[in-house]
Each structure stands twice: as structure tokens, then as C-alpha cells.
Amino acid sequence: IAAAERNLAIGSKIEGYSAEQPNRIRGGNFHGATCLREGTLVTMGDGDTKAIEAVVRGDMVMTRKGPRRVLAAAMTNPAAEIVHLSTRGTTLSLFGTADHLVFVPDRGWVMLGQLQPGELLVRIDMGGEVVSVTPCETRAPVYDLTVVWEHEFFANGILVHNCEELAAWNNGKPDE
């Protein structure tokens, strides 16, 4: 990572870092590339769904408190290790990094890889129950969003946390 310097007219100097490769820069809240596999369906503010890789800055996504604007959307890793969350009572499952946060009413935000069979999840249409979480053999491109105010969204109908640092990683280009 190369530092970039800029001298201001008043004599101050600013030093920063480029985020051309977002998986190389991480801030103080970083615990890993907490993301969801390409093809994950995000519930939009109007109730329709859109693949996570097609969501762009300015789109409205659904949260528990209603529609909220997307501040940033991007691929965060082109070949991440992922896990598969299988749930009971729905045909949808969720593929993401083991450290992506999912909301469990009894425990709060829990890493996807630490969910236990039988735990209940918050779903947009009804409750869902964890059946299993298993590692996938292949790596996959993963994406995440930054959502204004609520910092959450529904992915394949399941309430997940967003990536609050995504806009910074993309060096002011959140929807590229």
C-alpha cells in the first residue's frame, strides 16, 4: 500500500492511502471481509429483490425500520472462502464469509460461521431456523453494502449487518 501525500495551500500536509484493492485496507472495526456471495438477493425498499452485485449507491434497501439508502456497494473480495447457511421453512439459503453478521433475536449480531442449529433468525417474511452452517469447497466473489442509519439489510430474506467501512475502502467511489 503506497501512501499518497498532498500539501495544502496553508502549509499542512495530508497523508492517506489508496483503496484500489479494498481487501488490502482495513480500519479499526475490521474483523475480515464480511460479505455475501454473488447472486445473493437483497430486498429493495419497494419489496422487489436485486442481486447484491447489481445494487448501487443511492438504491433503497429494506431494513427493520423501513427503506434506507445505500451509501456504498462493492465487491470486497474476488475469491473469498465462504460458508453455506441452510435454514428450515424456506427454500432460500445464504452463502457468505464465516464472519458476516446475522441477527439472532436471543443473541444479537452473530457471525454466520458461529450460528447453531435450532437458532431462530429474523426474516423479512417470517422467522427462520438454522439447520446447518457448512464450509464450501470453492471460493467465490463476495459483495457488501453500506446502508445509511440502520446498518442492516435483508439478504435472501435474512436480516444481515452491513459493512460500515465500505465507502472508505472504495476511495470515494462507492458504487464501482
Secondary structure, DSSP 8 states (H G I E B T S, - for coil): --EEEEE-TTS-EEEEE--SSGGG---TT-SS---EETT-EEEBTTS-EEEGGG--TT-EEEETTEEEEEEEEEEEEEEE--EEEEEES-S--EEE-TT-EEEETTTEEEEGGG--TT-EE-BSSS-EEEEEEEE-SS-EEEEEEEETTT-EEEETTEEEE--TTHHHHTTT-TT-
